[in-house]
Amino acid sequence: MLIAIVLFLCGIGLVLLGADKLTEGAVGMARHCHWGEWVIGLTVVAFGTSLPEWAIGMAAVTKACGELALGNVVGSNIFNVLAIAGCSALVRPILVSRSTVKKDIPFALLATIVLAIMSMDTWIDGASQNQLSRTDGILLLGYFAVFMGYTCASVRNREKSSCTEAAKEIGAEVAMPYWKISAFMLIGIVCLFVGAIFCVDSIQELAIRWGVGETWIGLTLLAFSTSLPELATSVIAARKGCSAIAIGNVVGNNIFNIFLVLGLCATVSQIPANGLSVVDWGLMLLSMLSFWFFAYTKRGIERWEGAAMLLLYGICLAYWNGQPWALSVF
């Protein structure tokens, strides 16, 4: 079991390193193409923070561990909203723009509802099992295309962020040479895929050793590990007073995880969803609703609201750890 734990930690390290280098190289290429900071943050950085979930998800579905991919996305999205946004608000109260409250957060809420509906086949259709089919995956990718089309169309109407220093810290240096861009992207791709394979193989071993489901590992350990880039990005942005970056990173990553990551994974192979209960989907929906409520009431999230979100995440962990199939770990 020790070897499996070491392999898991090495895999997570490689995945995070690969996501960082691939994103840095992609941002450098985008700067050569004269893309603006907001467009880079919306597309390259948002996708970059979703790369760990994507890499592990693709490795999972190719090894017939689809529940691991779904559990990872659901757990990561709950962690993003409650833990990352909560920690960011504790560091510094964050402001939320009107367009984010009225457009972006509702779109993330829509993504959550769509995914829950697609995964409740036994409740809605009376099917024998819950799953995300290839048709569901194609529909999710269609939603992602609509989201990107809407976002690109509204670029000119967006407020420009004044947080140039934070954006540069999150992104890559200006005028990066092409050889360095190519090297970073190559290193990133190799680290992502090797690390993802290590993670999936070790998780299969740990699930057998601990006697737990892969869904539980995806909801907890793997979700926390793959969400580290988003945590670092949002906390740094909040500390520098860049609320738009902190909130945009959370909302954008949730949308990318559902529509793009699960869309691609389900298109490759259908994903079983029997490991998630109605309570799990309810917790995911409750996290988005609480996030939207706090942001809507005062156009911002104060420190006590951030603490309340962290408390709600603690309740989620207590529920997951209280399940019969998780108790054997402790």
SVG drawing of the C-alpha trace seen along z (x, -y; Angstrom):
<svg xmlns="http://www.w3.org/2000/svg" viewBox="-39 -49 53 54">
<polyline fill="none" stroke="black" stroke-width="0.4" points="0.0,0.0 2.9,-2.3 4.0,-2.0 0.5,-3.0 0.5,-6.1 3.9,-7.2 2.8,-6.5 -0.3,-8.6 1.7,-11.5 4.2,-11.4 1.3,-11.3 -0.4,-14.3 2.9,-16.2 3.5,-15.4 -0.1,-16.4 0.2,-19.7 3.7,-20.4 2.4,-19.4 -0.6,-21.7 1.6,-24.6 4.1,-24.2 1.6,-23.6 -0.5,-26.6 2.7,-28.8 3.7,-27.8 0.2,-28.3 -0.1,-31.8 3.3,-32.7 2.1,-31.6 -1.1,-33.6 0.9,-36.7 2.8,-36.3 -0.6,-36.3 -1.4,-39.6 -4.3,-38.2 -5.5,-40.5 -5.2,-39.6 -8.9,-39.0 -9.1,-36.7 -6.0,-34.8 -7.5,-34.4 -10.8,-33.3 -9.5,-30.7 -6.0,-29.5 -5.8,-30.0 -9.3,-28.6 -8.5,-25.5 -5.1,-25.3 -6.7,-25.0 -9.0,-22.2 -6.1,-20.2 -5.6,-18.0 -9.2,-16.9 -9.1,-16.4 -5.9,-14.3 -7.0,-12.1 -10.5,-11.8 -9.2,-10.7 -6.9,-8.2 -9.8,-6.9 -12.2,-6.3 -9.6,-4.5 -9.0,-2.1 -12.8,-1.6 -12.8,-3.8 -15.3,-6.3 -16.8,-6.8 -13.4,-8.1 -13.6,-10.8 -17.2,-11.8 -16.4,-11.8 -13.3,-13.9 -15.3,-16.6 -18.2,-16.7 -15.8,-16.8 -13.6,-19.5 -16.6,-21.7 -17.8,-21.5 -14.3,-22.2 -14.0,-25.2 -17.2,-26.9 -17.1,-26.2 -13.4,-25.8 -11.6,-28.0 -14.1,-30.8 -14.4,-30.6 -10.7,-30.8 -10.4,-33.7 -13.1,-35.6 -11.3,-34.9 -8.1,-36.3 -9.9,-39.4 -13.6,-40.2 -14.2,-39.8 -16.4,-41.9 -18.5,-40.3 -19.4,-42.2 -23.0,-42.6 -22.4,-40.6 -20.9,-37.7 -23.9,-37.6 -26.5,-37.8 -24.8,-35.8 -21.7,-33.8 -22.8,-32.2 -26.3,-31.3 -24.4,-29.6 -22.4,-27.6 -25.6,-26.7 -27.1,-25.6 -24.1,-23.3 -24.6,-21.7 -28.4,-21.1 -27.8,-19.7 -25.1,-17.3 -27.4,-16.1 -30.3,-15.5 -28.1,-13.6 -26.8,-11.4 -30.2,-10.4 -31.4,-7.9 -33.0,-5.6 -35.0,-8.4 -36.0,-10.1 -36.2,-7.4 -36.5,-4.3 -33.3,-2.9 -31.4,0.0 -28.4,-2.2 -27.2,-5.8 -24.6,-6.8 -23.3,-9.6 -23.7,-8.2 -21.8,-9.3 -24.9,-11.3 -24.7,-13.1 -21.0,-13.9 -21.8,-15.4 -24.6,-17.5 -22.2,-18.7 -19.7,-19.8 -22.5,-21.6 -23.3,-23.5 -19.5,-24.3 -19.6,-25.7 -22.6,-27.9 -20.8,-29.1 -17.6,-30.0 -19.6,-31.7 -21.5,-33.8 -18.3,-34.7 -16.4,-35.7 -19.3,-37.8 -19.4,-39.7 -15.7,-40.4 -16.1,-44.0 -18.8,-44.6 -16.8,-43.3 -15.2,-45.4 -11.4,-45.5 -9.5,-44.4 -7.0,-46.7 -5.1,-43.8 -2.3,-43.6 0.3,-42.4 -1.8,-39.5 -2.7,-38.5 1.0,-38.4 1.8,-36.4 -0.9,-33.9 0.1,-33.9 3.5,-33.8 6.2,-36.3 5.9,-38.6 7.8,-37.8 8.7,-34.2 11.0,-32.7 9.4,-30.1 11.9,-27.4 10.9,-27.9 7.2,-27.8 7.6,-24.5 9.7,-23.0 7.2,-24.0 4.3,-22.6 6.1,-19.3 7.1,-18.9 3.6,-19.8 1.9,-17.2 4.3,-14.4 4.0,-15.2 0.2,-15.3 -0.3,-12.0 2.4,-10.1 1.1,-11.6 -2.5,-10.8 -1.7,-7.1 0.2,-7.0 -2.8,-8.5 -5.4,-6.1 -3.3,-3.0 -2.5,-3.9 -6.2,-4.8 -7.3,-1.5 -4.9,0.2 -5.9,-2.0 -9.6,-1.5 -9.1,2.3 -6.8,2.0 -9.1,-0.4 -12.3,1.3 -13.8,-2.0 -15.3,-3.1 -13.4,-5.0 -16.1,-7.6 -15.2,-8.4 -11.6,-8.9 -12.6,-11.1 -14.9,-13.2 -12.3,-13.8 -8.6,-13.1 -8.4,-13.5 -10.7,-16.5 -8.5,-18.3 -5.3,-17.4 -6.4,-18.4 -7.9,-21.7 -4.6,-23.0 -3.9,-25.2 -7.3,-26.9 -6.7,-27.3 -3.4,-29.0 -4.6,-31.2 -7.7,-32.5 -6.0,-33.1 -3.2,-35.0 -5.7,-37.1 -7.8,-37.8 -4.7,-38.8 -3.9,-41.4 -7.5,-42.7 -8.3,-41.2 -11.8,-39.9 -12.7,-39.4 -9.8,-36.9 -10.6,-35.1 -14.3,-34.6 -13.8,-34.2 -11.3,-31.4 -13.8,-29.5 -16.9,-30.0 -15.0,-29.4 -13.3,-26.2 -16.6,-24.7 -18.1,-25.3 -15.0,-23.9 -15.0,-20.8 -18.6,-19.9 -19.1,-20.9 -15.6,-20.4 -13.9,-17.8 -16.8,-15.5 -18.0,-16.1 -14.8,-14.9 -14.5,-11.9 -18.1,-10.8 -17.6,-11.1 -14.7,-8.7 -16.5,-6.2 -19.8,-6.2 -19.3,-7.0 -21.2,-5.1 -22.9,-7.4 -24.1,-4.8 -21.6,-5.8 -23.2,-9.2 -26.4,-9.5 -29.2,-12.1 -27.6,-13.7 -24.3,-14.1 -26.1,-16.0 -28.0,-18.0 -24.8,-19.0 -23.3,-20.1 -26.5,-22.1 -26.6,-23.6 -23.0,-24.8 -23.7,-26.7 -27.0,-28.2 -25.2,-29.3 -22.4,-30.9 -24.9,-32.7 -27.0,-33.8 -24.0,-35.4 -22.8,-37.0 -26.2,-38.3 -27.3,-39.9 -24.4,-42.4 -22.5,-42.0 -19.7,-40.4 -18.6,-37.7 -17.6,-38.9 -15.3,-37.0 -18.1,-35.5 -19.8,-34.3 -16.5,-32.7 -16.4,-31.0 -19.9,-29.7 -19.0,-28.2 -16.0,-26.5 -18.3,-25.1 -20.7,-23.8 -17.7,-22.0 -16.8,-20.5 -20.4,-19.1 -19.9,-17.6 -16.7,-15.9 -18.4,-14.6 -21.2,-13.1 -18.9,-11.4 -16.7,-10.0 -19.8,-8.8 -20.8,-6.5 -20.4,-2.8 -18.0,-2.3 -15.7,-5.1 -15.6,-4.2 -13.0,-1.4 -10.4,-4.0 -10.5,-5.4"/>
</svg>
